[in-house]
Amino acid sequence: MESGIRSPCLIDLRSDVDVDVDVDVDGVLALYQIPTDHIYSGHQNQHQQTDTDADTDIDIDIDAGADASRLRLEKYEIPGKTRRRRRSGHKQSTTWNLVTLDLSLFDEPGGKEKLAAQLKDAAHGVGFFGPTQDQISRQYAIGQAFYALPFSEQLKHRAPLEEGNYNGYRSLGKLPDEDALVRGHRYEANCDSALRYMMSGARSKEENDRCNNLYTRGHTAFGSLTFVFQQPVAALQVKRSWEWLRIPEGHVAVNIGDIVEFLSNGYLKSGVHRVISPPEDQASVDRLGLLYFVRPSDEMDLEVCG
């Protein structure tokens, strides 16, 4: 069956037969969830067996124009389970088996009703469920085969990031030169930087107790930098034993974000911070925050790390 539908699942998990997947050079294997113009599923390849438990390989075509190649998809060997049963400071752990949804029942008489009942029990009672191990192992095998390819082959399935599409292979990147960070954060460039006003309204003691005195849980900023302007109502804390951050009048605090930590390979740290209830003498005062979030622009270039 040929399909051009954009779908997060490119292999029909309801089928018990092995499949051929033709992926255009601008696409990637099923694990990376890239929509392609040519997806063939539900038919048996003459070189394949229909037994999903068989110790045979699965062939997947990667169509690279005239230079089409064949990828051997070897059976995925599940790693051994951990023997550790106790976590420090915790009681003896217990195991609980997930509800298994066998998607091969979908097209059988009464199969939809059976699956619906299982799904209702799992989703309403627990919130966890999963497909069968054969279906899961097939997806792991695809990922294992892809990462075994030479780096040059992996790059053929690179995500078109310059088009704003993140679906596909994303390799590690690095700054091409010492000025790249500055070029990628020019104020006049097209970016998502913004000045924001954030209000934390005063709450009663009962309301604070229900919220464990938290307004915002501990987190890091996902951008590059955050400029935090001084204001007198205490509430912002930094995770160094959760100390109060006191900004002198007329000053601005600069919080390093996740992007700068990533680009510096962890040398510069993205600060963990939170907002809690003000001290008792300021508990009845609304806290208005003034922040400027700095994020990269379209001119932020990275080189591929090979």
C-alpha positions as CSV (number, residue, x, y, z in Angstrom):
1,M,0.0,0.0,0.0
2,E,1.4,3.4,-1.0
3,S,0.8,6.4,1.2
4,G,1.8,10.0,1.3
5,I,0.1,10.7,4.6
6,R,2.2,12.4,7.2
7,S,2.2,10.0,10.1
8,P,4.4,9.5,13.2
9,C,4.4,5.8,12.5
10,L,5.8,4.8,9.2
11,I,5.7,1.0,9.7
12,D,2.3,-0.7,10.0
13,L,2.6,-2.3,13.4
14,R,-0.7,-4.2,12.9
15,S,0.9,-6.3,10.2
16,D,2.6,-9.6,11.1
17,V,4.8,-9.6,8.0
18,D,8.1,-7.9,7.4
19,V,8.0,-4.8,5.3
20,D,10.0,-2.9,2.7
21,V,10.3,0.8,3.4
22,D,11.4,3.0,0.6
23,V,12.7,6.3,2.0
24,D,13.6,9.3,-0.1
25,V,17.0,10.9,0.5
26,D,15.3,13.7,2.3
27,G,13.6,11.4,4.6
28,V,14.8,9.1,7.4
29,L,14.0,5.7,8.8
30,A,10.8,5.1,10.7
31,L,12.4,5.8,14.1
32,Y,12.9,9.4,13.1
33,Q,9.3,9.9,12.2
34,I,9.8,11.7,8.9
35,P,6.9,11.7,6.5
36,T,7.9,10.4,3.1
37,D,6.2,10.3,-0.3
38,H,6.7,6.6,-0.7
39,I,5.8,4.2,2.2
40,Y,5.1,0.6,1.3
41,S,3.8,-1.6,4.1
42,G,1.7,-4.7,4.5
43,H,3.3,-6.7,1.8
44,Q,5.8,-9.5,2.0
45,N,9.3,-9.2,0.5
46,Q,10.3,-12.4,-1.4
47,H,13.6,-12.4,0.5
48,Q,12.0,-12.2,4.0
49,Q,10.1,-14.5,6.3
50,T,6.8,-13.7,7.9
51,D,7.8,-15.0,11.3
52,T,8.7,-12.0,13.4
53,D,10.5,-14.2,15.9
54,A,12.8,-15.7,13.3
55,D,16.5,-15.0,13.4
56,T,16.4,-13.4,10.0
57,D,17.4,-9.9,8.9
58,I,14.9,-7.4,7.5
59,D,15.9,-5.5,4.4
60,I,15.1,-1.8,4.2
61,D,15.7,0.2,1.0
62,I,17.2,3.6,1.3
63,D,16.5,5.3,-2.0
64,A,19.2,7.8,-2.7
65,G,18.4,8.4,-6.3
66,A,20.7,6.5,-8.6
67,D,22.8,5.3,-5.7
68,A,20.3,3.2,-4.0
69,S,21.7,1.1,-1.1
70,R,20.4,-1.8,1.0
71,L,20.4,-1.7,4.8
72,R,20.5,-5.0,6.7
73,L,18.2,-4.8,9.7
74,E,19.6,-7.3,12.2
75,K,17.5,-8.7,15.0
76,Y,17.7,-6.5,18.1
77,E,19.1,-8.2,21.2
78,I,17.4,-6.9,24.3
79,P,20.0,-5.9,27.0
80,G,19.9,-7.7,30.3
81,K,17.8,-6.4,33.1
82,T,19.4,-4.7,36.1
83,R,19.9,-6.8,39.2
84,R,19.6,-3.8,41.5
85,R,16.5,-3.9,43.6
86,R,17.0,-1.2,46.1
87,R,17.6,2.5,45.8
88,S,19.5,4.3,48.5
89,G,17.0,5.7,51.0
90,H,14.0,3.9,49.5
91,K,12.1,0.8,50.5
92,Q,12.4,-2.5,48.5
93,S,11.0,-1.9,45.0
94,T,8.3,-4.0,43.5
95,T,7.6,-4.8,39.8
96,W,4.4,-4.2,38.0
97,N,3.6,-5.4,34.5
98,L,2.2,-3.0,32.0
99,V,-1.1,-3.8,30.1
100,T,0.0,-5.1,26.7
101,L,-2.0,-4.0,23.6
102,D,-1.6,-6.5,20.8
103,L,-2.3,-4.4,17.7
104,S,-2.6,-7.5,15.5
105,L,-6.1,-7.9,17.0
106,F,-7.3,-4.6,15.4
107,D,-8.7,-6.2,12.2
108,E,-10.0,-9.4,13.8
109,P,-13.6,-9.9,14.8
110,G,-14.2,-8.3,18.1
111,G,-10.6,-7.1,18.2
112,K,-11.3,-3.4,18.3
113,E,-13.7,-3.9,21.3
114,K,-11.1,-6.0,23.2
115,L,-8.4,-3.5,22.6
116,A,-10.7,-0.6,23.6
117,A,-11.5,-2.4,26.9
118,Q,-7.8,-3.0,27.6
119,L,-7.0,0.6,26.7
120,K,-9.7,2.0,28.9
121,D,-8.5,-0.1,31.9
122,A,-4.9,1.0,31.4
123,A,-5.5,4.6,30.6
124,H,-8.2,5.2,33.3
125,G,-6.7,3.1,36.1
126,V,-2.9,3.5,35.6
127,G,-2.0,5.8,32.7
128,F,0.6,3.4,31.2
129,F,0.3,0.8,28.4
130,G,2.4,-0.5,25.6
131,P,2.6,-2.6,22.4
132,T,4.0,-6.1,22.2
133,Q,7.7,-6.8,22.5
134,D,8.0,-7.9,18.8
135,Q,6.7,-4.5,17.7
136,I,9.0,-2.6,20.1
137,S,12.1,-4.7,19.2
138,R,11.4,-4.0,15.5
139,Q,11.7,-0.2,16.1
140,Y,14.8,-0.7,18.2
141,A,16.3,-2.7,15.4
142,I,15.7,0.1,13.0
143,G,17.4,2.6,15.3
144,Q,20.3,0.2,15.9
145,A,20.8,-0.3,12.1
146,F,20.7,3.4,11.4
147,Y,23.4,4.3,14.0
148,A,25.6,1.5,12.6
149,L,25.7,3.3,9.3
150,P,28.8,5.4,8.4
151,F,28.4,9.1,9.4
152,S,28.3,10.1,5.7
153,E,25.3,7.9,5.2
154,Q,23.5,9.2,8.3
155,L,23.9,12.8,7.0
156,K,21.9,11.9,3.9
157,H,18.9,11.8,6.2
158,R,19.7,15.1,8.0
159,A,16.7,17.1,9.2
160,P,16.2,20.2,7.0
161,L,16.7,22.5,10.0
162,E,17.1,25.6,7.8
163,E,13.4,25.1,6.8
164,G,12.3,24.9,10.4
165,N,11.7,21.1,10.2
166,Y,13.3,19.2,13.0
167,N,12.3,15.7,11.8
168,G,15.3,13.7,10.7
169,Y,18.8,13.1,11.8
170,R,20.3,15.8,13.9
171,S,24.1,15.6,14.3
172,L,26.1,17.4,16.9
173,G,27.1,20.9,16.0
174,K,29.7,23.4,17.1
175,L,30.4,27.1,16.6
176,P,32.3,27.7,13.4
177,D,34.3,30.7,14.9
178,E,34.6,32.9,18.0
179,D,32.2,35.5,16.6
180,A,29.4,33.1,15.7
181,L,27.7,33.4,19.1
182,V,27.5,37.2,18.8
183,R,26.3,37.0,15.1
184,G,23.6,34.7,16.2
185,H,22.2,37.1,18.8
186,R,22.1,40.4,17.0
187,Y,19.2,42.5,18.4
188,E,17.9,43.5,14.9
189,A,17.9,40.0,13.6
190,N,14.8,37.8,13.2
191,C,14.6,36.0,16.6
192,D,12.3,35.0,19.4
193,S,13.8,37.3,22.0
194,A,11.2,39.2,24.1
195,L,10.6,41.6,27.0
196,R,8.1,40.0,29.4
197,Y,6.1,41.1,32.4
198,M,5.2,38.3,34.8
199,M,2.8,38.8,37.6
200,S,2.8,36.7,40.8
201,G,-0.3,37.8,42.6
202,A,-0.4,37.8,46.4
203,R,-1.9,34.7,48.0
204,S,-3.4,33.9,51.4
205,K,-1.5,31.6,53.8
206,E,-4.1,28.9,53.1
207,E,-3.4,29.2,49.3
208,N,0.4,29.1,49.9
209,D,0.1,26.0,52.0
210,R,-1.9,24.2,49.3
211,C,0.9,25.2,46.8
212,N,3.8,24.3,49.1
213,N,4.7,28.1,48.9
214,L,5.7,27.6,45.2
215,Y,4.8,29.9,42.3
216,T,7.2,28.3,39.8
217,R,9.0,25.0,40.4
218,G,12.8,24.8,40.0
219,H,13.7,25.0,36.3
220,T,16.3,26.3,33.9
221,A,15.7,28.8,31.1
222,F,15.8,27.1,27.7
223,G,17.0,30.2,25.8
224,S,20.5,31.8,25.8
225,L,20.4,34.5,28.5
226,T,17.7,36.0,30.7
227,F,18.0,39.5,32.1
228,V,16.2,39.8,35.4
229,F,15.5,43.4,36.4
230,Q,15.6,44.4,40.0
231,Q,12.4,44.7,42.0
232,P,12.0,44.8,45.8
233,V,9.6,41.9,46.5
234,A,11.7,38.8,47.4
235,A,10.6,35.5,45.8
236,L,13.3,34.5,43.3
237,Q,15.7,31.8,44.6
238,V,18.8,30.1,43.0
239,K,19.6,26.5,43.6
240,R,22.6,26.8,45.8
241,S,20.8,25.4,48.8
242,W,18.0,27.6,47.4
243,E,19.4,31.0,48.3
244,W,17.5,34.2,47.8
245,L,18.7,36.2,44.8
246,R,19.1,39.9,45.9
247,I,19.6,42.3,43.0
248,P,20.8,45.7,44.0
249,E,18.7,48.7,43.0
250,G,19.6,49.9,39.5
251,H,21.2,46.5,38.6
252,V,20.2,43.6,36.3
253,A,21.0,40.0,37.0
254,V,21.9,37.8,34.0
255,N,20.8,34.2,34.1
256,I,22.6,31.8,31.7
257,G,20.3,29.5,29.8
258,D,20.4,26.0,28.3
259,I,21.6,27.1,24.9
260,V,24.7,28.7,26.2
261,E,25.4,25.7,28.4
262,F,25.0,23.5,25.4
263,L,27.2,25.6,23.1
264,S,30.0,25.8,25.8
265,N,29.9,22.0,26.3
266,G,28.8,22.5,29.9
267,Y,31.5,24.9,30.9
268,L,29.0,27.7,31.5
269,K,26.1,26.5,33.7
270,S,22.4,27.1,33.1
271,G,21.2,28.3,36.5
272,V,18.4,26.4,38.2
273,H,15.9,28.8,39.9
274,R,12.4,29.0,41.2
275,V,9.8,31.5,42.5
276,I,8.3,31.0,46.0
277,S,6.1,33.0,48.3
278,P,7.6,36.2,49.5
279,P,8.5,36.7,53.2
280,E,5.6,37.4,55.7
281,D,6.2,41.2,55.6
282,Q,5.7,41.2,51.7
283,A,3.1,38.4,51.6
284,S,0.3,40.8,50.7
285,V,2.1,42.5,47.9
286,D,1.8,41.5,44.2
287,R,5.1,40.7,42.7
288,L,5.6,42.0,39.1
289,G,8.6,40.6,37.4
290,L,10.4,42.3,34.4
291,L,12.5,40.0,32.3
292,Y,14.2,40.1,28.9
293,F,14.6,36.6,27.3
294,V,17.5,36.4,24.8
295,R,17.2,33.6,22.2
296,P,19.2,32.8,19.0
297,S,18.3,34.3,15.7
298,D,18.0,32.9,12.2
299,E,21.7,33.9,11.7
300,M,22.9,31.4,14.3
301,D,25.1,28.9,12.4
302,L,26.6,25.7,13.6
303,E,29.1,23.4,11.9
304,V,28.4,19.7,11.8
305,C,30.7,17.6,14.1
306,G,31.9,14.6,12.2
